[in-house]
Amino acid sequence: MVTAMDDAVAAVVEAFKEYGFWEDTLLIFMSDNGGPANGDNAGSNWPLRGSKHTLWEGGVLGLIHIVDWYPTLVSLVGGEADPDMDGLDVWNTISKGDPSPRTEFVYNFDHMETIPARAIRVGDYKLIHGQAGSPNDPTERIDLSAEMREKVDKMMTRLRELEEEAVPAIDLPSMNESSPKYFNNVYSPGWC
């Protein structure tokens, strides 16, 4: 799959170059989460712990969120995004490796059919199920909560504040017209 994807991206880049669009193009290629490294899947997120659908860094590494794309792209074309929006301009983080301007991040997997799962990351520290961890421990096996009680309490307080501010997600109806059964077992645009 990776080879097929690389070939497809190469074909798109070559077409843009052939038709003279490449110099004015920003090609964004990204993953939405860590690899599914469980069951029969061959993915590996080592040395990070966890995989897709987990709160560990192997599933959700980084302090960049989907809402950051809009202000980042608006800034790149010389505009200014609404300062009341949740997103931040993360271009220097992406292009230069600068620290993210986002200093906190809430992970919420309530939509999954498991126990509701929440975590918060503030700066370099993350709190998952009451256990505090640091990015200095990529396997996230060292629990720092006993020695960092004050930090844990502050992070729990912040998580509760953010949960109270949160706007409930809109549960959209299923889009049956994009079901794979109508498209030779392939999802069509609009399925998610």
PASEBA-1860 file (N, C-alpha, C; in nm, 3 decimals):
! residues 192
1> MVTAMDDA> 0.082/-0.120/0.000/0.000/0.000/0.000/0.086/0.127/0.000 ~ 0.196/0.124/0.077/0.282/0.242/0.081/0.345/0.267/-0.056 ~ 0.389/0.161/-0.122/0.448/0.176/-0.255/0.346/0.230/-0.354 ~ 0.224/0.177/-0.350/0.119/0.226/-0.440/0.090/0.373/-0.413 ~ 0.087/0.411/-0.285/0.064/0.550/-0.248/0.178/0.639/-0.298 ~ 0.302/0.593/-0.279/0.418/0.670/-0.327/0.410/0.690/-0.478 ~ 0.373/0.585/-0.550/0.360/0.596/-0.696/0.252/0.696/-0.735 ~ 0.140/0.693/-0.664/0.031/0.786/-0.695/0.071/0.931/-0.666
9> VAAVVEAF> 0.138/0.954/-0.553/0.184/1.089/-0.520/0.284/1.137/-0.626 ~ 0.375/1.049/-0.667/0.473/1.085/-0.771/0.402/1.123/-0.901 ~ 0.296/1.050/-0.936/0.222/1.081/-1.059/0.155/1.217/-1.050 ~ 0.101/1.250/-0.933/0.037/1.381/-0.914/0.142/1.492/-0.925 ~ 0.257/1.474/-0.860/0.363/1.574/-0.865/0.411/1.593/-1.009 ~ 0.433/1.486/-1.080/0.478/1.496/-1.220/0.376/1.569/-1.307 ~ 0.248/1.542/-1.287/0.143/1.609/-1.364/0.142/1.759/-1.333 ~ 0.157/1.796/-1.206/0.162/1.937/-1.170/0.282/2.006/-1.234
17> KEYGFWED> 0.395/1.937/-1.237/0.515/1.993/-1.300/0.495/2.007/-1.451 ~ 0.439/1.903/-1.513/0.417/1.904/-1.658/0.328/2.019/-1.703 ~ 0.226/2.050/-1.622/0.132/2.155/-1.659/0.166/2.291/-1.598 ~ 0.283/2.301/-1.532/0.329/2.429/-1.482/0.266/2.477/-1.351 ~ 0.208/2.387/-1.276/0.144/2.425/-1.150/0.232/2.405/-1.028 ~ 0.340/2.332/-1.041/0.416/2.288/-0.925/0.474/2.402/-0.842 ~ 0.523/2.508/-0.905/0.585/2.618/-0.833/0.487/2.692/-0.743 ~ 0.357/2.682/-0.773/0.255/2.750/-0.693/0.170/2.651/-0.613
25> TLLIFMSD> 0.228/2.535/-0.583/0.151/2.430/-0.516/0.212/2.393/-0.382 ~ 0.128/2.374/-0.283/0.169/2.319/-0.155/0.100/2.183/-0.145 ~ 0.178/2.078/-0.148/0.125/1.943/-0.139/0.133/1.898/0.007 ~ 0.019/1.867/0.064/0.013/1.825/0.204/-0.016/1.676/0.208 ~ 0.068/1.605/0.276/0.051/1.462/0.292/0.064/1.432/0.440 ~ -0.037/1.369/0.498/-0.034/1.346/0.643/-0.109/1.219/0.679 ~ -0.085/1.175/0.801/-0.157/1.063/0.858/-0.245/1.117/0.969 ~ -0.359/1.055/0.992/-0.448/1.104/1.097/-0.421/1.042/1.232
33> NGGPANGD> -0.337/0.939/1.238/-0.308/0.873/1.365/-0.195/0.774/1.344 ~ -0.154/0.709/1.451/-0.051/0.607/1.441/-0.101/0.484/1.368 ~ -0.009/0.397/1.335/-0.043/0.275/1.263/-0.121/0.176/1.347 ~ -0.204/0.094/1.283/-0.279/-0.009/1.356/-0.189/-0.129/1.382 ~ -0.119/-0.126/1.493/-0.017/-0.228/1.521/-0.069/-0.338/1.611 ~ -0.184/-0.392/1.578/-0.239/-0.501/1.659/-0.302/-0.606/1.568 ~ -0.332/-0.722/1.622/-0.394/-0.827/1.542/-0.306/-0.871/1.427 ~ -0.363/-0.880/1.310/-0.289/-0.927/1.192/-0.219/-0.815/1.116
41> NAGSNWPL> -0.226/-0.691/1.168/-0.163/-0.578/1.099/-0.012/-0.581/1.117 ~ 0.057/-0.529/1.019/0.203/-0.531/1.022/0.262/-0.397/1.064 ~ 0.180/-0.306/1.114/0.229/-0.174/1.152/0.312/-0.177/1.278 ~ 0.401/-0.079/1.291/0.482/-0.064/1.411/0.501/0.084/1.440 ~ 0.477/0.123/1.561/0.498/0.261/1.603/0.616/0.273/1.700 ~ 0.696/0.169/1.709/0.810/0.164/1.799/0.901/0.284/1.778 ~ 0.954/0.350/1.881/0.950/0.310/2.021/0.827/0.361/2.095 ~ 0.737/0.427/2.025/0.620/0.483/2.093/0.523/0.371/2.132
49> RGSKHTLW> 0.463/0.388/2.248/0.366/0.292/2.297/0.231/0.316/2.229 ~ 0.157/0.209/2.204/0.021/0.220/2.153/0.012/0.224/2.003 ~ -0.110/0.235/1.955/-0.139/0.236/1.813/-0.268/0.313/1.790 ~ -0.317/0.307/1.668/-0.443/0.372/1.633/-0.549/0.334/1.736 ~ -0.635/0.430/1.770/-0.743/0.413/1.867/-0.695/0.399/2.011 ~ -0.573/0.448/2.041/-0.528/0.450/2.179/-0.488/0.593/2.215 ~ -0.476/0.619/2.344/-0.435/0.750/2.390/-0.283/0.764/2.402 ~ -0.210/0.656/2.380/-0.065/0.659/2.390/-0.006/0.732/2.270
57> EGGVLGLI> 0.120/0.773/2.281/0.184/0.852/2.175/0.192/0.776/2.041 ~ 0.189/0.644/2.043/0.188/0.567/1.919/0.060/0.586/1.839 ~ -0.041/0.642/1.901/-0.166/0.669/1.832/-0.192/0.816/1.808 ~ -0.137/0.903/1.894/-0.173/1.046/1.887/-0.054/1.138/1.915 ~ 0.059/1.111/1.857/0.179/1.191/1.883/0.162/1.335/1.834 ~ 0.204/1.428/1.917/0.216/1.565/1.870/0.113/1.661/1.922 ~ 0.144/1.789/1.908/0.055/1.896/1.952/0.004/1.975/1.831 ~ -0.045/1.903/1.733/-0.109/1.965/1.617/-0.243/1.896/1.600
65> HIVDWYPT> -0.346/1.976/1.570/-0.482/1.923/1.556/-0.536/1.961/1.419 ~ -0.635/1.888/1.373/-0.696/1.915/1.242/-0.745/2.059/1.230 ~ -0.789/2.119/1.341/-0.839/2.257/1.336/-0.727/2.357/1.309 ~ -0.602/2.313/1.317/-0.489/2.402/1.289/-0.465/2.423/1.140 ~ -0.520/2.336/1.056/-0.495/2.351/0.912/-0.550/2.482/0.856 ~ -0.672/2.518/0.894/-0.732/2.639/0.837/-0.648/2.764/0.865 ~ -0.618/2.797/0.992/-0.538/2.918/1.014/-0.398/2.908/0.954 ~ -0.341/2.789/0.948/-0.209/2.772/0.888/-0.212/2.805/0.740
73> LVSLVGGE> -0.309/2.750/0.668/-0.319/2.775/0.524/-0.359/2.918/0.494 ~ -0.447/2.976/0.574/-0.486/3.116/0.554/-0.364/3.205/0.571 ~ -0.282/3.179/0.671/-0.162/3.256/0.695/-0.063/3.243/0.578 ~ -0.051/3.122/0.525/0.043/3.100/0.413/0.008/3.181/0.290 ~ -0.120/3.209/0.269/-0.159/3.287/0.152/-0.174/3.435/0.185 ~ -0.130/3.475/0.306/-0.126/3.616/0.342/-0.249/3.667/0.413 ~ -0.340/3.580/0.452/-0.460/3.624/0.521/-0.447/3.611/0.671 ~ -0.554/3.648/0.739/-0.560/3.634/0.885/-0.687/3.559/0.921
81> ADPDMDGL> -0.670/3.450/0.995/-0.785/3.372/1.040/-0.851/3.441/1.159 ~ -0.975/3.412/1.181/-1.050/3.467/1.294/-0.980/3.426/1.424 ~ -0.937/3.522/1.508/-0.865/3.488/1.631/-0.950/3.412/1.732 ~ -1.083/3.410/1.715/-1.169/3.337/1.807/-1.182/3.189/1.771 ~ -1.119/3.148/1.662/-1.124/3.007/1.621/-1.031/2.925/1.711 ~ -1.056/2.795/1.716/-0.973/2.707/1.797/-0.835/2.681/1.736 ~ -0.822/2.688/1.605/-0.698/2.651/1.538/-0.587/2.752/1.555 ~ -0.463/2.703/1.537/-0.343/2.786/1.547/-0.260/2.769/1.421
89> DVWNTISK> -0.184/2.871/1.385/-0.093/2.864/1.272/0.029/2.781/1.313 ~ 0.043/2.663/1.255/0.152/2.572/1.291/0.255/2.556/1.179 ~ 0.260/2.652/1.086/0.351/2.638/0.973/0.497/2.624/1.015 ~ 0.543/2.704/1.110/0.682/2.694/1.152/0.712/2.561/1.221 ~ 0.612/2.503/1.284/0.628/2.371/1.344/0.647/2.266/1.234 ~ 0.565/2.275/1.130/0.570/2.178/1.020/0.695/2.199/0.934 ~ 0.723/2.322/0.898/0.829/2.350/0.801/0.968/2.363/0.861 ~ 0.977/2.405/0.987/1.109/2.429/1.047/1.138/2.343/1.170
97> GDPSPRTE> 1.036/2.270/1.218/1.056/2.189/1.337/1.050/2.268/1.466 ~ 0.996/2.391/1.460/0.981/2.472/1.581/0.880/2.406/1.674 ~ 0.885/2.439/1.803/0.783/2.386/1.894/0.644/2.433/1.850 ~ 0.544/2.351/1.874/0.408/2.387/1.838/0.360/2.504/1.924 ~ 0.285/2.597/1.866/0.226/2.704/1.947/0.114/2.650/2.037 ~ 0.067/2.531/2.008/-0.035/2.467/2.091/0.035/2.411/2.215 ~ -0.011/2.452/2.333/0.054/2.410/2.457/-0.026/2.306/2.533 ~ -0.150/2.282/2.490/-0.230/2.178/2.554/-0.316/2.108/2.450
105> FVYNFDHM> -0.350/1.986/2.483/-0.425/1.903/2.389/-0.508/1.804/2.468 ~ -0.635/1.793/2.435/-0.722/1.696/2.502/-0.751/1.584/2.404 ~ -0.732/1.463/2.449/-0.761/1.344/2.370/-0.890/1.285/2.424 ~ -0.986/1.258/2.337/-1.114/1.207/2.381/-1.159/1.099/2.285 ~ -1.176/0.979/2.337/-1.221/0.868/2.255/-1.356/0.816/2.302 ~ -1.446/0.904/2.344/-1.577/0.861/2.390/-1.658/0.795/2.279 ~ -1.625/0.823/2.153/-1.701/0.767/2.042/-1.674/0.618/2.021 ~ -1.571/0.567/2.084/-1.538/0.426/2.067/-1.629/0.340/2.153
113> ETIPARAI> -1.642/0.215/2.118/-1.729/0.124/2.191/-1.654/0.059/2.307 ~ -1.577/0.139/2.379/-1.503/0.092/2.495/-1.533/0.185/2.610 ~ -1.463/0.169/2.719/-1.478/0.261/2.831/-1.439/0.401/2.785 ~ -1.516/0.505/2.819/-1.478/0.640/2.779/-1.333/0.669/2.819 ~ -1.258/0.722/2.726/-1.116/0.743/2.750/-1.081/0.888/2.724 ~ -1.014/0.950/2.822/-0.971/1.088/2.807/-0.829/1.103/2.857 ~ -0.760/1.195/2.795/-0.626/1.228/2.840/-0.604/1.375/2.809 ~ -0.508/1.436/2.877/-0.473/1.575/2.848/-0.321/1.583/2.844
121> RVGDYKLI> -0.272/1.662/2.751/-0.130/1.692/2.744/-0.115/1.841/2.764 ~ -0.029/1.878/2.857/0.002/2.019/2.883/0.153/2.031/2.876 ~ 0.201/2.105/2.776/0.346/2.116/2.756/0.405/1.979/2.728 ~ 0.503/1.940/2.807/0.572/1.813/2.786/0.511/1.696/2.861 ~ 0.402/1.719/2.934/0.347/1.612/3.019/0.207/1.573/2.974 ~ 0.178/1.445/2.990/0.048/1.392/2.954/-0.009/1.314/3.071 ~ -0.139/1.327/3.089/-0.210/1.257/3.195/-0.312/1.164/3.130 ~ -0.297/1.032/3.154/-0.389/0.931/3.101/-0.438/0.848/3.217
129> HGQAGSPN> -0.568/0.844/3.237/-0.628/0.764/3.344/-0.558/0.788/3.478 ~ -0.525/0.914/3.508/-0.463/0.947/3.635/-0.314/0.921/3.643 ~ -0.254/0.870/3.536/-0.109/0.846/3.535/-0.041/0.957/3.457 ~ 0.061/1.016/3.515/0.135/1.123/3.449/0.259/1.067/3.382 ~ 0.282/1.112/3.259/0.400/1.066/3.186/0.465/1.181/3.113 ~ 0.589/1.159/3.069/0.668/1.260/3.001/0.716/1.206/2.866 ~ 0.730/1.294/2.763/0.784/1.249/2.635/0.926/1.194/2.645 ~ 0.994/1.216/2.759/1.127/1.156/2.778/1.117/1.005/2.793
137> DPTERIDL> 0.995/0.953/2.805/0.969/0.810/2.817/0.877/0.769/2.702 ~ 0.932/0.744/2.581/0.848/0.716/2.464/0.760/0.592/2.478 ~ 0.798/0.500/2.566/0.714/0.381/2.585/0.603/0.406/2.686 ~ 0.603/0.522/2.748/0.501/0.565/2.844/0.470/0.457/2.948 ~ 0.575/0.405/3.009/0.561/0.302/3.111/0.591/0.354/3.252 ~ 0.654/0.472/3.260/0.690/0.528/3.390/0.581/0.624/3.436 ~ 0.517/0.590/3.547/0.410/0.673/3.603/0.471/0.773/3.700 ~ 0.461/0.901/3.667/0.518/1.008/3.749/0.416/1.071/3.843
145> SAEMREKV> 0.294/1.019/3.845/0.187/1.087/3.920/0.213/1.096/4.070 ~ 0.276/0.996/4.131/0.301/1.001/4.276/0.399/1.111/4.312 ~ 0.501/1.132/4.231/0.600/1.234/4.262/0.565/1.372/4.207 ~ 0.460/1.381/4.125/0.420/1.509/4.066/0.273/1.537/4.097 ~ 0.233/1.518/4.221/0.093/1.531/4.261/0.034/1.667/4.223 ~ 0.110/1.774/4.246/0.060/1.908/4.215/0.033/1.923/4.066 ~ 0.122/1.875/3.982/0.104/1.882/3.837/-0.018/1.799/3.794 ~ -0.033/1.682/3.852/-0.149/1.596/3.820/-0.279/1.669/3.856
153> DKMMTRLR> -0.283/1.729/3.974/-0.403/1.801/4.017/-0.435/1.917/3.923 ~ -0.333/1.993/3.881/-0.354/2.104/3.788/-0.405/2.055/3.654 ~ -0.349/1.944/3.607/-0.392/1.889/3.478/-0.535/1.836/3.486 ~ -0.571/1.772/3.596/-0.708/1.724/3.613/-0.806/1.841/3.618 ~ -0.767/1.948/3.687/-0.851/2.067/3.693/-0.870/2.126/3.554 ~ -0.762/2.135/3.479/-0.771/2.190/3.343/-0.856/2.100/3.252 ~ -0.842/1.970/3.265/-0.923/1.877/3.186/-1.071/1.897/3.215 ~ -1.106/1.912/3.342/-1.247/1.935/3.379/-1.297/2.068/3.323
161> ELEEEAVP> -1.213/2.173/3.328/-1.253/2.303/3.272/-1.281/2.291/3.123 ~ -1.193/2.225/3.052/-1.211/2.209/2.908/-1.333/2.123/2.875 ~ -1.358/2.022/2.955/-1.476/1.938/2.932/-1.605/2.019/2.949 ~ -1.606/2.111/3.046/-1.724/2.195/3.067/-1.745/2.293/2.952 ~ -1.636/2.340/2.890/-1.644/2.434/2.779/-1.679/2.366/2.647 ~ -1.654/2.237/2.638/-1.666/2.166/2.511/-1.808/2.169/2.457 ~ -1.817/2.186/2.327/-1.945/2.180/2.257/-1.967/2.035/2.216 ~ -2.083/1.979/2.246/-2.106/1.839/2.209/-2.094/1.819/2.059
169> AIDLPSMN> -2.040/1.705/2.022/-2.027/1.671/1.880/-2.165/1.647/1.819 ~ -2.176/1.679/1.693/-2.301/1.654/1.621/-2.293/1.511/1.570 ~ -2.389/1.430/1.607/-2.392/1.291/1.563/-2.471/1.286/1.433 ~ -2.399/1.296/1.321/-2.464/1.299/1.191/-2.518/1.161/1.154 ~ -2.626/1.158/1.079/-2.679/1.028/1.036/-2.582/0.960/0.940 ~ -2.589/0.828/0.935/-2.505/0.751/0.845/-2.535/0.789/0.701 ~ -2.432/0.793/0.619/-2.449/0.825/0.478/-2.453/0.695/0.398 ~ -2.567/0.631/0.399/-2.579/0.501/0.334/-2.550/0.506/0.184
177> ESSPKYFN> -2.574/0.621/0.122/-2.551/0.629/-0.023/-2.403/0.615/-0.061 ~ -2.312/0.626/0.038/-2.170/0.609/0.008/-2.119/0.473/0.055 ~ -2.209/0.384/0.089/-2.171/0.252/0.138/-2.091/0.174/0.034 ~ -1.991/0.097/0.079/-1.910/0.017/-0.014/-1.993/-0.081/-0.096 ~ -2.108/-0.123/-0.045/-2.188/-0.221/-0.120/-2.233/-0.165/-0.254 ~ -2.235/-0.031/-0.270/-2.274/0.031/-0.396/-2.155/0.062/-0.486 ~ -2.032/0.045/-0.437/-1.913/0.088/-0.511/-1.807/-0.022/-0.515 ~ -1.847/-0.143/-0.550/-1.754/-0.254/-0.564/-1.667/-0.273/-0.440
185> NVYSPGWC> -1.732/-0.265/-0.323/-1.666/-0.285/-0.193/-1.560/-0.180/-0.160 ~ -1.575/-0.059/-0.211/-1.483/0.051/-0.182/-1.564/0.167/-0.128 ~ -1.516/0.230/-0.021/-1.583/0.347/0.031/-1.570/0.461/-0.067 ~ -1.678/0.534/-0.090/-1.675/0.650/-0.177/-1.659/0.775/-0.093 ~ -1.631/0.891/-0.153/-1.619/1.014/-0.074/-1.748/1.039/0.004 ~ -1.733/1.086/0.124/-1.847/1.118/0.206/-1.881/1.012/0.309 ~ -1.808/0.903/0.310/-1.841/0.794/0.403/-1.814/0.830/0.548 ~ -1.722/0.923/0.573/-1.694/0.956/0.712/-1.753/1.090/0.744
END
